């Protein structure tokens, strides 16, 4: 378990960019990001800074996943 945490943090440090989006910036774009993801668009291609932030922030990733699930077309 400690090894997994270490790998996660090393990966985060390795992919950190000089200018990164923070949670507040993501929150401002949340509706657009969730709509794009719900429509099946590649968020990492459309919004690379968002993808980097989501890779580093499990709380924001969970929020986006929840919104995508809530806005997805129901399948009956």
HTML snippet that shows the backbone in 3Dmol.js (N, CA, C, O; Angstrom):
<script src="https://3Dmol.org/build/3Dmol-min.js"></script>
<div id="view" style="width:600px;height:400px;position:relative"></div>
<script>
const pdb = `
ATOM      1  N   UNK A   1       0.819  -1.190   0.000  1.00  0.00           N
ATOM      2  CA  UNK A   1       0.000   0.000   0.000  1.00  0.00           C
ATOM      3  C   UNK A   1       0.868   1.261   0.000  1.00  0.00           C
ATOM      4  O   UNK A   1       0.591   2.195  -0.753  1.00  0.00           O
ATOM      5  N   UNK A   2       1.891   1.301   0.815  1.00  0.00           N
ATOM      6  CA  UNK A   2       2.778   2.467   0.854  1.00  0.00           C
ATOM      7  C   UNK A   2       3.483   2.637  -0.484  1.00  0.00           C
ATOM      8  O   UNK A   2       3.727   3.760  -0.925  1.00  0.00           O
ATOM      9  N   UNK A   3       3.808   1.526  -1.125  1.00  0.00           N
ATOM     10  CA  UNK A   3       4.455   1.585  -2.434  1.00  0.00           C
ATOM     11  C   UNK A   3       3.528   2.213  -3.464  1.00  0.00           C
ATOM     12  O   UNK A   3       3.976   3.005  -4.293  1.00  0.00           O
ATOM     13  N   UNK A   4       2.245   1.873  -3.425  1.00  0.00           N
ATOM     14  CA  UNK A   4       1.279   2.458  -4.353  1.00  0.00           C
ATOM     15  C   UNK A   4       1.152   3.965  -4.145  1.00  0.00           C
ATOM     16  O   UNK A   4       1.078   4.726  -5.109  1.00  0.00           O
ATOM     17  N   UNK A   5       1.129   4.384  -2.902  1.00  0.00           N
ATOM     18  CA  UNK A   5       1.049   5.825  -2.606  1.00  0.00           C
ATOM     19  C   UNK A   5       2.283   6.554  -3.102  1.00  0.00           C
ATOM     20  O   UNK A   5       2.189   7.648  -3.658  1.00  0.00           O
ATOM     21  N   UNK A   6       3.433   5.945  -2.899  1.00  0.00           N
ATOM     22  CA  UNK A   6       4.676   6.546  -3.366  1.00  0.00           C
ATOM     23  C   UNK A   6       4.679   6.664  -4.889  1.00  0.00           C
ATOM     24  O   UNK A   6       5.065   7.699  -5.434  1.00  0.00           O
ATOM     25  N   UNK A   7       4.252   5.613  -5.567  1.00  0.00           N
ATOM     26  CA  UNK A   7       4.168   5.661  -7.031  1.00  0.00           C
ATOM     27  C   UNK A   7       3.213   6.756  -7.486  1.00  0.00           C
ATOM     28  O   UNK A   7       3.505   7.483  -8.436  1.00  0.00           O
ATOM     29  N   UNK A   8       2.078   6.877  -6.814  1.00  0.00           N
ATOM     30  CA  UNK A   8       1.109   7.919  -7.171  1.00  0.00           C
ATOM     31  C   UNK A   8       1.735   9.295  -7.027  1.00  0.00           C
ATOM     32  O   UNK A   8       1.628  10.117  -7.937  1.00  0.00           O
ATOM     33  N   UNK A   9       2.383   9.560  -5.910  1.00  0.00           N
ATOM     34  CA  UNK A   9       2.966  10.884  -5.685  1.00  0.00           C
ATOM     35  C   UNK A   9       4.128  11.157  -6.627  1.00  0.00           C
ATOM     36  O   UNK A   9       4.284  12.284  -7.097  1.00  0.00           O
ATOM     37  N   UNK A  10       4.937  10.161  -6.910  1.00  0.00           N
ATOM     38  CA  UNK A  10       6.025  10.353  -7.866  1.00  0.00           C
ATOM     39  C   UNK A  10       5.476  10.642  -9.264  1.00  0.00           C
ATOM     40  O   UNK A  10       6.021  11.472  -9.992  1.00  0.00           O
ATOM     41  N   UNK A  11       4.404   9.959  -9.629  1.00  0.00           N
ATOM     42  CA  UNK A  11       3.764  10.212 -10.914  1.00  0.00           C
ATOM     43  C   UNK A  11       3.200  11.627 -10.963  1.00  0.00           C
ATOM     44  O   UNK A  11       3.303  12.303 -11.986  1.00  0.00           O
ATOM     45  N   UNK A  12       2.612  12.069  -9.872  1.00  0.00           N
ATOM     46  CA  UNK A  12       2.062  13.422  -9.799  1.00  0.00           C
ATOM     47  C   UNK A  12       3.167  14.459  -9.953  1.00  0.00           C
ATOM     48  O   UNK A  12       3.015  15.426 -10.700  1.00  0.00           O
ATOM     49  N   UNK A  13       4.264  14.265  -9.259  1.00  0.00           N
ATOM     50  CA  UNK A  13       5.384  15.197  -9.361  1.00  0.00           C
ATOM     51  C   UNK A  13       5.936  15.195 -10.786  1.00  0.00           C
ATOM     52  O   UNK A  13       6.271  16.248 -11.329  1.00  0.00           O
ATOM     53  N   UNK A  14       6.027  14.022 -11.381  1.00  0.00           N
ATOM     54  CA  UNK A  14       6.586  13.890 -12.722  1.00  0.00           C
ATOM     55  C   UNK A  14       5.728  14.578 -13.781  1.00  0.00           C
ATOM     56  O   UNK A  14       6.254  15.059 -14.784  1.00  0.00           O
ATOM     57  N   UNK A  15       4.419  14.630 -13.570  1.00  0.00           N
ATOM     58  CA  UNK A  15       3.526  15.218 -14.575  1.00  0.00           C
ATOM     59  C   UNK A  15       3.085  16.639 -14.237  1.00  0.00           C
ATOM     60  O   UNK A  15       2.270  17.220 -14.953  1.00  0.00           O
ATOM     61  N   UNK A  16       3.609  17.195 -13.164  1.00  0.00           N
ATOM     62  CA  UNK A  16       3.267  18.566 -12.790  1.00  0.00           C
ATOM     63  C   UNK A  16       3.826  19.543 -13.822  1.00  0.00           C
ATOM     64  O   UNK A  16       4.973  19.431 -14.254  1.00  0.00           O
ATOM     65  N   UNK A  17       2.993  20.494 -14.199  1.00  0.00           N
ATOM     66  CA  UNK A  17       3.362  21.505 -15.191  1.00  0.00           C
ATOM     67  C   UNK A  17       3.654  22.831 -14.476  1.00  0.00           C
ATOM     68  O   UNK A  17       3.165  23.059 -13.370  1.00  0.00           O
ATOM     69  N   UNK A  18       4.454  23.708 -15.110  1.00  0.00           N
ATOM     70  CA  UNK A  18       4.751  25.010 -14.486  1.00  0.00           C
ATOM     71  C   UNK A  18       3.489  25.834 -14.223  1.00  0.00           C
ATOM     72  O   UNK A  18       3.368  26.461 -13.170  1.00  0.00           O
ATOM     73  N   UNK A  19       2.560  25.836 -15.163  1.00  0.00           N
ATOM     74  CA  UNK A  19       1.296  26.555 -15.008  1.00  0.00           C
ATOM     75  C   UNK A  19       0.187  25.517 -14.956  1.00  0.00           C
ATOM     76  O   UNK A  19      -0.124  24.880 -15.962  1.00  0.00           O
ATOM     77  N   UNK A  20      -0.398  25.351 -13.801  1.00  0.00           N
ATOM     78  CA  UNK A  20      -1.447  24.355 -13.672  1.00  0.00           C
ATOM     79  C   UNK A  20      -2.751  24.987 -13.241  1.00  0.00           C
ATOM     80  O   UNK A  20      -2.787  26.037 -12.599  1.00  0.00           O
ATOM     81  N   UNK A  21      -3.813  24.314 -13.614  1.00  0.00           N
ATOM     82  CA  UNK A  21      -5.152  24.698 -13.216  1.00  0.00           C
ATOM     83  C   UNK A  21      -5.351  24.279 -11.762  1.00  0.00           C
ATOM     84  O   UNK A  21      -4.866  23.229 -11.339  1.00  0.00           O
ATOM     85  N   UNK A  22      -6.058  25.096 -11.011  1.00  0.00           N
ATOM     86  CA  UNK A  22      -6.388  24.693  -9.652  1.00  0.00           C
ATOM     87  C   UNK A  22      -7.871  24.324  -9.579  1.00  0.00           C
ATOM     88  O   UNK A  22      -8.589  24.420 -10.575  1.00  0.00           O
ATOM     89  N   UNK A  23      -8.314  23.912  -8.421  1.00  0.00           N
ATOM     90  CA  UNK A  23      -9.689  23.454  -8.247  1.00  0.00           C
ATOM     91  C   UNK A  23     -10.704  24.557  -8.576  1.00  0.00           C
ATOM     92  O   UNK A  23     -11.743  24.282  -9.176  1.00  0.00           O
ATOM     93  N   UNK A  24     -10.409  25.789  -8.188  1.00  0.00           N
ATOM     94  CA  UNK A  24     -11.324  26.898  -8.474  1.00  0.00           C
ATOM     95  C   UNK A  24     -11.479  27.116  -9.975  1.00  0.00           C
ATOM     96  O   UNK A  24     -12.583  27.362 -10.461  1.00  0.00           O
ATOM     97  N   UNK A  25     -10.379  27.025 -10.701  1.00  0.00           N
ATOM     98  CA  UNK A  25     -10.438  27.196 -12.151  1.00  0.00           C
ATOM     99  C   UNK A  25     -11.251  26.079 -12.788  1.00  0.00           C
ATOM    100  O   UNK A  25     -12.036  26.320 -13.704  1.00  0.00           O
ATOM    101  N   UNK A  26     -11.061  24.854 -12.300  1.00  0.00           N
ATOM    102  CA  UNK A  26     -11.843  23.736 -12.823  1.00  0.00           C
ATOM    103  C   UNK A  26     -13.319  23.944 -12.535  1.00  0.00           C
ATOM    104  O   UNK A  26     -14.167  23.687 -13.389  1.00  0.00           O
ATOM    105  N   UNK A  27     -13.623  24.409 -11.340  1.00  0.00           N
ATOM    106  CA  UNK A  27     -15.016  24.611 -10.956  1.00  0.00           C
ATOM    107  C   UNK A  27     -15.710  25.585 -11.904  1.00  0.00           C
ATOM    108  O   UNK A  27     -16.890  25.419 -12.213  1.00  0.00           O
ATOM    109  N   UNK A  28     -14.974  26.609 -12.369  1.00  0.00           N
ATOM    110  CA  UNK A  28     -15.541  27.568 -13.312  1.00  0.00           C
ATOM    111  C   UNK A  28     -15.867  26.921 -14.659  1.00  0.00           C
ATOM    112  O   UNK A  28     -16.764  27.379 -15.366  1.00  0.00           O
ATOM    113  N   UNK A  29     -15.146  25.867 -15.013  1.00  0.00           N
ATOM    114  CA  UNK A  29     -15.345  25.184 -16.297  1.00  0.00           C
ATOM    115  C   UNK A  29     -16.155  23.900 -16.163  1.00  0.00           C
ATOM    116  O   UNK A  29     -16.370  23.194 -17.148  1.00  0.00           O
ATOM    117  N   UNK A  30     -16.595  23.603 -14.976  1.00  0.00           N
ATOM    118  CA  UNK A  30     -17.183  22.302 -14.681  1.00  0.00           C
ATOM    119  C   UNK A  30     -18.329  21.928 -15.609  1.00  0.00           C
ATOM    120  O   UNK A  30     -18.391  20.796 -16.088  1.00  0.00           O
ATOM    121  N   UNK A  31     -19.226  22.853 -15.866  1.00  0.00           N
ATOM    122  CA  UNK A  31     -20.378  22.553 -16.711  1.00  0.00           C
ATOM    123  C   UNK A  31     -19.939  22.157 -18.123  1.00  0.00           C
ATOM    124  O   UNK A  31     -20.441  21.182 -18.681  1.00  0.00           O
ATOM    125  N   UNK A  32     -19.011  22.908 -18.692  1.00  0.00           N
ATOM    126  CA  UNK A  32     -18.530  22.630 -20.044  1.00  0.00           C
ATOM    127  C   UNK A  32     -17.803  21.292 -20.100  1.00  0.00           C
ATOM    128  O   UNK A  32     -17.996  20.510 -21.031  1.00  0.00           O
ATOM    129  N   UNK A  33     -16.977  21.037 -19.111  1.00  0.00           N
ATOM    130  CA  UNK A  33     -16.221  19.786 -19.060  1.00  0.00           C
ATOM    131  C   UNK A  33     -17.166  18.596 -18.920  1.00  0.00           C
ATOM    132  O   UNK A  33     -17.014  17.602 -19.629  1.00  0.00           O
ATOM    133  N   UNK A  34     -18.139  18.687 -18.016  1.00  0.00           N
ATOM    134  CA  UNK A  34     -19.082  17.582 -17.807  1.00  0.00           C
ATOM    135  C   UNK A  34     -19.933  17.339 -19.052  1.00  0.00           C
ATOM    136  O   UNK A  34     -20.197  16.188 -19.402  1.00  0.00           O
ATOM    137  N   UNK A  35     -20.362  18.399 -19.718  1.00  0.00           N
ATOM    138  CA  UNK A  35     -21.148  18.245 -20.940  1.00  0.00           C
ATOM    139  C   UNK A  35     -20.334  17.568 -22.037  1.00  0.00           C
ATOM    140  O   UNK A  35     -20.838  16.690 -22.738  1.00  0.00           O
ATOM    141  N   UNK A  36     -19.085  17.974 -22.183  1.00  0.00           N
ATOM    142  CA  UNK A  36     -18.220  17.360 -23.196  1.00  0.00           C
ATOM    143  C   UNK A  36     -18.010  15.877 -22.900  1.00  0.00           C
ATOM    144  O   UNK A  36     -18.103  15.037 -23.795  1.00  0.00           O
ATOM    145  N   UNK A  37     -17.728  15.567 -21.645  1.00  0.00           N
ATOM    146  CA  UNK A  37     -17.521  14.169 -21.263  1.00  0.00           C
ATOM    147  C   UNK A  37     -18.790  13.352 -21.447  1.00  0.00           C
ATOM    148  O   UNK A  37     -18.729  12.207 -21.895  1.00  0.00           O
ATOM    149  N   UNK A  38     -19.938  13.926 -21.108  1.00  0.00           N
ATOM    150  CA  UNK A  38     -21.213  13.225 -21.270  1.00  0.00           C
ATOM    151  C   UNK A  38     -21.515  12.951 -22.737  1.00  0.00           C
ATOM    152  O   UNK A  38     -22.158  11.957 -23.072  1.00  0.00           O
ATOM    153  N   UNK A  39     -21.046  13.842 -23.608  1.00  0.00           N
ATOM    154  CA  UNK A  39     -21.269  13.687 -25.044  1.00  0.00           C
ATOM    155  C   UNK A  39     -20.257  12.729 -25.675  1.00  0.00           C
ATOM    156  O   UNK A  39     -20.282  12.499 -26.884  1.00  0.00           O
ATOM    157  N   UNK A  40     -19.375  12.179 -24.857  1.00  0.00           N
ATOM    158  CA  UNK A  40     -18.401  11.218 -25.355  1.00  0.00           C
ATOM    159  C   UNK A  40     -17.162  11.853 -25.959  1.00  0.00           C
ATOM    160  O   UNK A  40     -16.354  11.169 -26.587  1.00  0.00           O
ATOM    161  N   UNK A  41     -17.007  13.157 -25.772  1.00  0.00           N
ATOM    162  CA  UNK A  41     -15.826  13.835 -26.292  1.00  0.00           C
ATOM    163  C   UNK A  41     -14.625  13.559 -25.394  1.00  0.00           C
ATOM    164  O   UNK A  41     -14.778  13.307 -24.199  1.00  0.00           O
ATOM    165  N   UNK A  42     -13.448  13.608 -25.969  1.00  0.00           N
ATOM    166  CA  UNK A  42     -12.216  13.357 -25.233  1.00  0.00           C
ATOM    167  C   UNK A  42     -11.806  14.621 -24.486  1.00  0.00           C
ATOM    168  O   UNK A  42     -11.257  15.552 -25.075  1.00  0.00           O
ATOM    169  N   UNK A  43     -12.076  14.643 -23.193  1.00  0.00           N
ATOM    170  CA  UNK A  43     -11.790  15.819 -22.364  1.00  0.00           C
ATOM    171  C   UNK A  43     -10.297  16.129 -22.362  1.00  0.00           C
ATOM    172  O   UNK A  43      -9.912  17.298 -22.385  1.00  0.00           O
ATOM    173  N   UNK A  44      -9.461  15.114 -22.337  1.00  0.00           N
ATOM    174  CA  UNK A  44      -8.017  15.362 -22.299  1.00  0.00           C
ATOM    175  C   UNK A  44      -7.527  16.026 -23.582  1.00  0.00           C
ATOM    176  O   UNK A  44      -6.553  16.778 -23.560  1.00  0.00           O
ATOM    177  N   UNK A  45      -8.195  15.751 -24.692  1.00  0.00           N
ATOM    178  CA  UNK A  45      -7.825  16.399 -25.952  1.00  0.00           C
ATOM    179  C   UNK A  45      -8.373  17.826 -26.016  1.00  0.00           C
ATOM    180  O   UNK A  45      -7.684  18.744 -26.460  1.00  0.00           O
ATOM    181  N   UNK A  46      -9.615  18.001 -25.570  1.00  0.00           N
ATOM    182  CA  UNK A  46     -10.242  19.318 -25.606  1.00  0.00           C
ATOM    183  C   UNK A  46      -9.657  20.271 -24.564  1.00  0.00           C
ATOM    184  O   UNK A  46      -9.459  21.456 -24.834  1.00  0.00           O
ATOM    185  N   UNK A  47      -9.391  19.750 -23.396  1.00  0.00           N
ATOM    186  CA  UNK A  47      -8.941  20.569 -22.269  1.00  0.00           C
ATOM    187  C   UNK A  47      -7.742  19.904 -21.586  1.00  0.00           C
ATOM    188  O   UNK A  47      -7.898  19.299 -20.526  1.00  0.00           O
ATOM    189  N   UNK A  48      -6.557  20.007 -22.175  1.00  0.00           N
ATOM    190  CA  UNK A  48      -5.381  19.326 -21.585  1.00  0.00           C
ATOM    191  C   UNK A  48      -5.096  19.738 -20.148  1.00  0.00           C
ATOM    192  O   UNK A  48      -4.699  18.901 -19.337  1.00  0.00           O
ATOM    193  N   UNK A  49      -5.290  21.004 -19.818  1.00  0.00           N
ATOM    194  CA  UNK A  49      -5.032  21.459 -18.445  1.00  0.00           C
ATOM    195  C   UNK A  49      -6.005  20.820 -17.466  1.00  0.00           C
ATOM    196  O   UNK A  49      -5.644  20.514 -16.330  1.00  0.00           O
ATOM    197  N   UNK A  50      -7.234  20.622 -17.909  1.00  0.00           N
ATOM    198  CA  UNK A  50      -8.230  19.946 -17.067  1.00  0.00           C
ATOM    199  C   UNK A  50      -7.802  18.506 -16.826  1.00  0.00           C
ATOM    200  O   UNK A  50      -7.873  18.016 -15.699  1.00  0.00           O
ATOM    201  N   UNK A  51      -7.363  17.833 -17.872  1.00  0.00           N
ATOM    202  CA  UNK A  51      -6.938  16.434 -17.736  1.00  0.00           C
ATOM    203  C   UNK A  51      -5.792  16.298 -16.748  1.00  0.00           C
ATOM    204  O   UNK A  51      -5.766  15.368 -15.943  1.00  0.00           O
ATOM    205  N   UNK A  52      -4.842  17.226 -16.810  1.00  0.00           N
ATOM    206  CA  UNK A  52      -3.712  17.176 -15.867  1.00  0.00           C
ATOM    207  C   UNK A  52      -4.215  17.393 -14.450  1.00  0.00           C
ATOM    208  O   UNK A  52      -3.802  16.690 -13.528  1.00  0.00           O
ATOM    209  N   UNK A  53      -5.103  18.362 -14.271  1.00  0.00           N
ATOM    210  CA  UNK A  53      -5.623  18.615 -12.928  1.00  0.00           C
ATOM    211  C   UNK A  53      -6.386  17.401 -12.402  1.00  0.00           C
ATOM    212  O   UNK A  53      -6.212  17.012 -11.247  1.00  0.00           O
ATOM    213  N   UNK A  54      -7.224  16.807 -13.237  1.00  0.00           N
ATOM    214  CA  UNK A  54      -7.997  15.651 -12.791  1.00  0.00           C
ATOM    215  C   UNK A  54      -7.101  14.469 -12.433  1.00  0.00           C
ATOM    216  O   UNK A  54      -7.426  13.692 -11.535  1.00  0.00           O
ATOM    217  N   UNK A  55      -5.987  14.332 -13.124  1.00  0.00           N
ATOM    218  CA  UNK A  55      -5.045  13.254 -12.801  1.00  0.00           C
ATOM    219  C   UNK A  55      -4.400  13.470 -11.437  1.00  0.00           C
ATOM    220  O   UNK A  55      -3.969  12.518 -10.787  1.00  0.00           O
ATOM    221  N   UNK A  56      -4.338  14.731 -11.008  1.00  0.00           N
ATOM    222  CA  UNK A  56      -3.706  15.054  -9.726  1.00  0.00           C
ATOM    223  C   UNK A  56      -4.689  15.248  -8.586  1.00  0.00           C
ATOM    224  O   UNK A  56      -4.292  15.231  -7.421  1.00  0.00           O
ATOM    225  N   UNK A  57      -5.962  15.433  -8.899  1.00  0.00           N
ATOM    226  CA  UNK A  57      -6.933  15.792  -7.867  1.00  0.00           C
ATOM    227  C   UNK A  57      -8.111  14.810  -7.858  1.00  0.00           C
ATOM    228  O   UNK A  57      -9.059  14.973  -8.626  1.00  0.00           O
ATOM    229  N   UNK A  58      -8.053  13.809  -7.003  1.00  0.00           N
ATOM    230  CA  UNK A  58      -9.134  12.827  -6.968  1.00  0.00           C
ATOM    231  C   UNK A  58     -10.491  13.437  -6.595  1.00  0.00           C
ATOM    232  O   UNK A  58     -11.526  12.923  -7.019  1.00  0.00           O
ATOM    233  N   UNK A  59     -10.505  14.513  -5.816  1.00  0.00           N
ATOM    234  CA  UNK A  59     -11.779  15.136  -5.453  1.00  0.00           C
ATOM    235  C   UNK A  59     -12.461  15.744  -6.679  1.00  0.00           C
ATOM    236  O   UNK A  59     -13.663  15.567  -6.874  1.00  0.00           O
ATOM    237  N   UNK A  60     -11.700  16.454  -7.497  1.00  0.00           N
ATOM    238  CA  UNK A  60     -12.277  17.037  -8.713  1.00  0.00           C
ATOM    239  C   UNK A  60     -12.668  15.937  -9.704  1.00  0.00           C
ATOM    240  O   UNK A  60     -13.691  16.035 -10.382  1.00  0.00           O
ATOM    241  N   UNK A  61     -11.844  14.893  -9.780  1.00  0.00           N
ATOM    242  CA  UNK A  61     -12.175  13.781 -10.680  1.00  0.00           C
ATOM    243  C   UNK A  61     -13.500  13.153 -10.270  1.00  0.00           C
ATOM    244  O   UNK A  61     -14.329  12.837 -11.122  1.00  0.00           O
ATOM    245  N   UNK A  62     -13.699  12.972  -8.980  1.00  0.00           N
ATOM    246  CA  UNK A  62     -14.951  12.401  -8.492  1.00  0.00           C
ATOM    247  C   UNK A  62     -16.133  13.320  -8.811  1.00  0.00           C
ATOM    248  O   UNK A  62     -17.208  12.848  -9.183  1.00  0.00           O
ATOM    249  N   UNK A  63     -15.935  14.613  -8.667  1.00  0.00           N
ATOM    250  CA  UNK A  63     -16.985  15.577  -8.976  1.00  0.00           C
ATOM    251  C   UNK A  63     -17.357  15.517 -10.453  1.00  0.00           C
ATOM    252  O   UNK A  63     -18.541  15.483 -10.789  1.00  0.00           O
ATOM    253  N   UNK A  64     -16.372  15.504 -11.330  1.00  0.00           N
ATOM    254  CA  UNK A  64     -16.643  15.416 -12.770  1.00  0.00           C
ATOM    255  C   UNK A  64     -17.340  14.098 -13.092  1.00  0.00           C
ATOM    256  O   UNK A  64     -18.317  14.084 -13.841  1.00  0.00           O
ATOM    257  N   UNK A  65     -16.856  13.004 -12.543  1.00  0.00           N
ATOM    258  CA  UNK A  65     -17.483  11.693 -12.787  1.00  0.00           C
ATOM    259  C   UNK A  65     -18.942  11.683 -12.347  1.00  0.00           C
ATOM    260  O   UNK A  65     -19.800  11.132 -13.038  1.00  0.00           O
ATOM    261  N   UNK A  66     -19.219  12.287 -11.209  1.00  0.00           N
ATOM    262  CA  UNK A  66     -20.593  12.346 -10.695  1.00  0.00           C
ATOM    263  C   UNK A  66     -21.477  13.168 -11.626  1.00  0.00           C
ATOM    264  O   UNK A  66     -22.592  12.757 -11.948  1.00  0.00           O
ATOM    265  N   UNK A  67     -20.991  14.318 -12.055  1.00  0.00           N
ATOM    266  CA  UNK A  67     -21.783  15.155 -12.964  1.00  0.00           C
ATOM    267  C   UNK A  67     -22.008  14.473 -14.302  1.00  0.00           C
ATOM    268  O   UNK A  67     -23.092  14.579 -14.877  1.00  0.00           O
ATOM    269  N   UNK A  68     -21.013  13.783 -14.797  1.00  0.00           N
ATOM    270  CA  UNK A  68     -21.164  13.048 -16.061  1.00  0.00           C
ATOM    271  C   UNK A  68     -22.235  11.975 -15.896  1.00  0.00           C
ATOM    272  O   UNK A  68     -23.090  11.806 -16.765  1.00  0.00           O
ATOM    273  N   UNK A  69     -22.188  11.256 -14.787  1.00  0.00           N
ATOM    274  CA  UNK A  69     -23.177  10.211 -14.542  1.00  0.00           C
ATOM    275  C   UNK A  69     -24.590  10.801 -14.419  1.00  0.00           C
ATOM    276  O   UNK A  69     -25.557  10.204 -14.892  1.00  0.00           O
ATOM    277  N   UNK A  70     -24.702  11.951 -13.795  1.00  0.00           N
ATOM    278  CA  UNK A  70     -26.009  12.580 -13.632  1.00  0.00           C
ATOM    279  C   UNK A  70     -26.563  13.164 -14.928  1.00  0.00           C
ATOM    280  O   UNK A  70     -27.778  13.228 -15.114  1.00  0.00           O
ATOM    281  N   UNK A  71     -25.678  13.586 -15.819  1.00  0.00           N
ATOM    282  CA  UNK A  71     -26.137  14.196 -17.065  1.00  0.00           C
ATOM    283  C   UNK A  71     -26.199  13.206 -18.220  1.00  0.00           C
ATOM    284  O   UNK A  71     -26.643  13.559 -19.313  1.00  0.00           O
ATOM    285  N   UNK A  72     -25.770  11.999 -17.999  1.00  0.00           N
ATOM    286  CA  UNK A  72     -25.797  10.995 -19.067  1.00  0.00           C
ATOM    287  C   UNK A  72     -27.237  10.652 -19.423  1.00  0.00           C
ATOM    288  O   UNK A  72     -28.131  10.657 -18.577  1.00  0.00           O
ATOM    289  N   UNK A  73     -27.427  10.359 -20.691  1.00  0.00           N
ATOM    290  CA  UNK A  73     -28.747   9.931 -21.163  1.00  0.00           C
ATOM    291  C   UNK A  73     -29.110   8.598 -20.498  1.00  0.00           C
ATOM    292  O   UNK A  73     -28.304   7.668 -20.493  1.00  0.00           O
ATOM    293  N   UNK A  74     -30.296   8.506 -19.951  1.00  0.00           N
ATOM    294  CA  UNK A  74     -30.682   7.227 -19.337  1.00  0.00           C
ATOM    295  C   UNK A  74     -30.863   6.153 -20.408  1.00  0.00           C
ATOM    296  O   UNK A  74     -31.360   6.410 -21.504  1.00  0.00           O
ATOM    297  N   UNK A  75     -30.446   4.955 -20.052  1.00  0.00           N
ATOM    298  CA  UNK A  75     -30.644   3.826 -20.945  1.00  0.00           C
ATOM    299  C   UNK A  75     -31.697   2.911 -20.334  1.00  0.00           C
ATOM    300  O   UNK A  75     -31.537   2.410 -19.221  1.00  0.00           O
ATOM    301  N   UNK A  76     -32.744   2.711 -21.060  1.00  0.00           N
ATOM    302  CA  UNK A  76     -33.842   1.848 -20.555  1.00  0.00           C
ATOM    303  C   UNK A  76     -33.871   0.552 -21.285  1.00  0.00           C
ATOM    304  O   UNK A  76     -34.717  -0.297 -21.004  1.00  0.00           O
TER     305      UNK A  76
END
`;
const viewer = $3Dmol.createViewer("view");
viewer.addModel(pdb, "pdb");
viewer.setStyle({}, {cartoon: {color: "spectrum"}});
viewer.zoomTo();
viewer.render();
</script>
